[in-house]
Amino acid sequence: MLRVFFVGDVYGKPGRRVLAEQLPKLRSNFDFIIVNGENAAGGFGLNRESFELITGAGADAVTLGNHAWHHKEVYGLLDDPRLIRPLNMPSGTPGRGWSTFEVGSERVTVVNLLGRVFMEAVHNPFLVMDRLLGQPDLGSVFVDFHAEATSEKAALAWHLDGRVAAVIGTHTHVPTADSRILPRGTAFQTDAGFTGPAHSIIGADPEGPIQKFLTERPHRFGVKEGPAELNGVMLELENGKALTIERYHYEE
């Protein structure tokens, strides 16, 4: 059995701080830890400093999302098998969209996917996963589905039910209360939530989003300072299926 901990989108300096403080304390409780680092550097993308902080805190794998290319530094990190960018990017995109890890006597494969509803055009995540699952010796497959629409996330989970161990959503930064194991053994949660400023609008100082809605003009979204929260999902996986799934929340 594998005890897996997945940490939702790390956002800016507050997210990095709470992760660095809390993840080492949790490390011994889990066999494998995955962290979404999509927004770790200033709220957009990942740079070397943020990657090294996340892995130094105890992450075995780091996933990305639609802001993967925001910092040029990321190109120098993509040879590291621990860093996983979205799989359904165009052919020739640097890096890897999945990586298989040996964890004791077991294997876990981490996959990162982008959704297409209300997001940029990418390859069909459903068909891309169908092709990937033809690969041998993947072990327990964990999918970080970085997508906007609840329906798209749920549809992918049901489509993959019994073929992967878990489909956990990211991107919307708000944890959902629908943790469950589908009939054929796939754990699913629409969104893991995020790791970042607690008193914010999905990480941003509320003033920016409020002014955007009031004026219908663009406004700068600054990272909110102050107390942070850490949201994630805890799972037990065995023989490619999920045994348990439970939400995790910590707030400073």
C-alpha positions as CSV (number, residue, x, y, z in Angstrom):
1,M,0.0,0.0,0.0
2,L,1.2,3.5,-0.8
3,R,0.3,6.5,1.3
4,V,0.2,9.5,-1.0
5,F,-0.2,13.2,-0.2
6,F,-1.1,15.7,-2.8
7,V,-0.7,19.4,-2.1
8,G,-2.9,21.9,-4.1
9,D,-1.5,24.8,-6.1
10,V,1.3,26.6,-4.2
11,Y,0.7,30.3,-4.6
12,G,3.3,33.0,-4.1
13,K,5.5,33.7,-1.1
14,P,2.8,32.9,1.5
15,G,2.2,29.5,-0.1
16,R,5.9,28.7,-0.2
17,R,6.3,29.7,3.4
18,V,3.5,27.5,4.8
19,L,4.6,24.6,2.6
20,A,8.2,25.0,3.8
21,E,7.0,25.0,7.4
22,Q,4.4,22.2,7.3
23,L,5.5,19.7,4.7
24,P,8.6,18.5,6.6
25,K,6.4,17.8,9.6
26,L,4.1,15.7,7.5
27,R,6.8,13.9,5.4
28,S,7.1,10.8,7.6
29,N,3.4,10.1,7.3
30,F,3.5,9.4,3.6
31,D,5.4,7.2,1.1
32,F,5.1,9.7,-1.7
33,I,4.3,13.4,-1.9
34,I,3.2,15.4,-5.0
35,V,2.9,19.2,-5.0
36,N,1.4,21.4,-7.7
37,G,3.8,24.3,-8.2
38,E,1.8,26.1,-10.9
39,N,1.7,29.4,-9.1
40,A,4.7,29.2,-6.7
41,A,6.7,32.0,-8.2
42,G,4.9,35.3,-7.5
43,G,1.5,33.7,-8.2
44,F,2.4,32.7,-11.8
45,G,4.5,29.8,-12.9
46,L,7.6,28.2,-11.3
47,N,11.2,29.3,-11.1
48,R,14.3,27.5,-9.9
49,E,14.2,28.9,-6.3
50,S,10.6,27.8,-5.9
51,F,11.3,24.3,-7.4
52,E,14.2,23.8,-5.0
53,L,12.2,25.0,-2.0
54,I,9.3,22.6,-2.9
55,T,11.5,19.6,-3.4
56,G,13.7,20.5,-0.4
57,A,10.5,20.5,1.8
58,G,9.8,16.9,0.8
59,A,8.0,16.8,-2.5
60,D,8.8,13.7,-4.7
61,A,7.1,15.1,-7.7
62,V,6.0,18.6,-8.8
63,T,3.2,19.2,-11.3
64,L,2.4,22.4,-13.3
65,G,-0.5,23.8,-15.3
66,N,-1.5,26.6,-17.6
67,H,1.2,29.0,-16.3
68,A,4.0,26.4,-16.8
69,W,5.9,28.7,-19.2
70,H,5.6,32.0,-17.3
71,H,9.2,32.0,-16.1
72,K,12.0,31.2,-18.6
73,E,13.9,29.5,-15.8
74,V,11.5,26.5,-16.0
75,Y,13.2,25.4,-19.3
76,G,16.4,24.7,-17.3
77,L,14.4,22.5,-14.9
78,L,12.5,20.3,-17.3
79,D,15.1,17.6,-17.5
80,D,14.5,16.7,-13.9
81,P,12.1,13.7,-13.8
82,R,10.4,15.1,-10.7
83,L,9.0,18.1,-12.7
84,I,6.0,17.2,-14.8
85,R,4.4,19.7,-17.2
86,P,1.0,19.1,-18.8
87,L,1.0,16.0,-21.0
88,N,-1.5,17.2,-23.6
89,M,0.7,20.0,-25.0
90,P,1.7,20.1,-28.7
91,S,4.3,17.7,-30.0
92,G,7.8,18.9,-29.4
93,T,7.0,20.7,-26.1
94,P,10.0,20.5,-23.7
95,G,9.8,18.3,-20.7
96,R,7.6,15.4,-19.8
97,G,3.9,15.1,-19.1
98,W,4.2,12.0,-16.9
99,S,6.9,10.3,-14.9
100,T,7.0,6.9,-13.2
101,F,8.7,6.5,-9.7
102,E,9.8,3.5,-7.8
103,V,8.5,3.7,-4.3
104,G,9.8,0.7,-2.3
105,S,8.5,-2.4,-4.1
106,E,5.7,-0.4,-5.9
107,R,5.4,2.0,-8.7
108,V,3.5,5.3,-9.0
109,T,3.1,7.2,-12.2
110,V,2.2,11.0,-11.9
111,V,0.4,12.6,-14.9
112,N,-0.3,16.3,-15.4
113,L,-3.2,17.3,-17.7
114,L,-4.8,20.5,-18.8
115,G,-8.5,21.0,-19.3
116,R,-9.9,22.6,-22.4
117,V,-13.2,24.2,-21.2
118,F,-12.7,27.9,-20.6
119,M,-9.0,27.4,-21.1
120,E,-6.4,27.5,-23.9
121,A,-6.6,25.0,-26.8
122,V,-4.6,21.9,-26.1
123,H,-4.9,18.2,-27.2
124,N,-7.9,16.3,-25.9
125,P,-7.0,15.1,-22.4
126,F,-9.4,12.1,-22.6
127,L,-7.8,10.7,-25.8
128,V,-4.3,11.5,-24.5
129,M,-4.9,9.5,-21.4
130,D,-6.3,6.6,-23.4
131,R,-3.0,6.4,-25.3
132,L,-0.9,6.8,-22.2
133,L,-2.6,3.9,-20.4
134,G,-1.4,1.6,-23.2
135,Q,2.1,1.9,-21.7
136,P,3.3,-1.1,-19.6
137,D,4.3,-1.1,-15.9
138,L,2.8,2.3,-14.9
139,G,1.8,1.0,-11.4
140,S,-0.7,3.3,-9.6
141,V,-1.5,6.2,-11.8
142,F,-2.2,9.6,-10.2
143,V,-3.6,12.3,-12.4
144,D,-3.4,16.0,-11.6
145,F,-6.1,17.5,-13.8
146,H,-5.6,21.2,-14.0
147,A,-8.9,22.4,-15.4
148,E,-11.6,25.0,-14.9
149,A,-14.9,23.2,-15.4
150,T,-16.3,20.9,-12.7
151,S,-18.1,18.9,-15.4
152,E,-14.9,18.3,-17.4
153,K,-13.0,17.1,-14.3
154,A,-15.8,14.7,-13.2
155,A,-16.2,13.4,-16.7
156,L,-12.5,12.6,-17.0
157,A,-12.6,10.8,-13.6
158,W,-15.5,8.6,-14.6
159,H,-13.9,8.0,-18.0
160,L,-10.8,6.7,-16.3
161,D,-12.5,4.9,-13.4
162,G,-10.8,1.6,-12.7
163,R,-7.9,2.5,-15.0
164,V,-6.1,5.0,-12.8
165,A,-5.8,5.2,-9.0
166,A,-6.7,8.9,-8.7
167,V,-7.9,12.0,-10.6
168,I,-7.6,15.1,-8.4
169,G,-8.4,18.5,-9.9
170,T,-6.4,21.7,-9.5
171,H,-6.6,25.3,-10.9
172,T,-9.7,26.8,-9.3
173,H,-7.9,27.1,-5.8
174,V,-11.1,26.3,-3.9
175,P,-11.3,22.9,-2.2
176,T,-14.4,20.9,-3.0
177,A,-16.3,18.6,-0.6
178,D,-16.8,15.8,-3.0
179,S,-13.9,13.4,-2.1
180,R,-15.0,9.9,-3.1
181,I,-13.9,6.6,-4.6
182,L,-15.7,5.8,-7.9
183,P,-17.3,2.3,-8.4
184,R,-14.2,0.8,-10.1
185,G,-11.7,2.1,-7.6
186,T,-10.6,5.6,-8.8
187,A,-10.3,8.3,-6.1
188,F,-11.7,11.7,-7.2
189,Q,-12.0,15.2,-5.9
190,T,-13.0,18.1,-8.2
191,D,-10.4,20.4,-6.7
192,A,-7.8,20.0,-4.0
193,G,-7.8,23.7,-3.2
194,F,-4.6,25.8,-3.0
195,T,-1.7,26.5,-0.7
196,G,-1.4,30.3,-0.2
197,P,-2.9,33.4,1.3
198,A,-5.9,32.5,3.5
199,H,-7.7,35.9,3.4
200,S,-7.6,36.4,-0.3
201,I,-9.5,35.9,-3.6
202,I,-7.9,32.7,-4.9
203,G,-4.5,34.1,-3.7
204,A,-4.9,37.7,-4.8
205,D,-5.4,40.7,-2.6
206,P,-9.2,41.3,-2.8
207,E,-8.9,44.9,-4.0
208,G,-7.7,43.9,-7.5
209,P,-10.5,41.5,-8.4
210,I,-13.1,43.8,-6.8
211,Q,-12.0,46.7,-8.9
212,K,-12.0,44.6,-12.0
213,F,-15.6,43.6,-11.4
214,L,-16.6,47.1,-10.5
215,T,-15.0,48.9,-13.4
216,E,-14.9,46.1,-16.0
217,R,-11.3,47.1,-16.7
218,P,-8.1,45.2,-16.1
219,H,-6.5,45.6,-12.7
220,R,-3.3,44.3,-11.2
221,F,-3.8,41.2,-9.0
222,G,-1.2,41.3,-6.2
223,V,-0.4,38.4,-4.0
224,K,-2.2,38.9,-0.6
225,E,0.2,39.0,2.4
226,G,-0.7,37.6,5.8
227,P,-1.7,34.1,7.1
228,A,-1.6,31.2,4.7
229,E,-3.4,27.9,4.4
230,L,-2.4,24.6,3.0
231,N,-4.9,22.4,1.2
232,G,-4.4,18.9,-0.1
233,V,-5.6,15.3,-0.5
234,M,-4.5,12.2,1.4
235,L,-4.8,8.8,-0.3
236,E,-4.0,5.2,0.2
237,L,-3.3,3.4,-3.1
238,E,-2.8,-0.3,-3.8
239,N,-2.6,-2.4,-7.0
240,G,-3.5,0.6,-9.1
241,K,-6.7,1.4,-7.1
242,A,-7.6,3.8,-4.3
243,L,-8.4,2.4,-0.9
244,T,-9.1,5.8,0.8
245,I,-9.3,9.5,0.1
246,E,-9.4,12.3,2.6
247,R,-9.2,16.1,2.4
248,Y,-6.4,17.9,4.3
249,H,-6.6,21.5,5.5
250,Y,-4.2,23.6,7.7
251,E,-4.4,27.3,8.3
252,E,-1.9,29.5,10.1
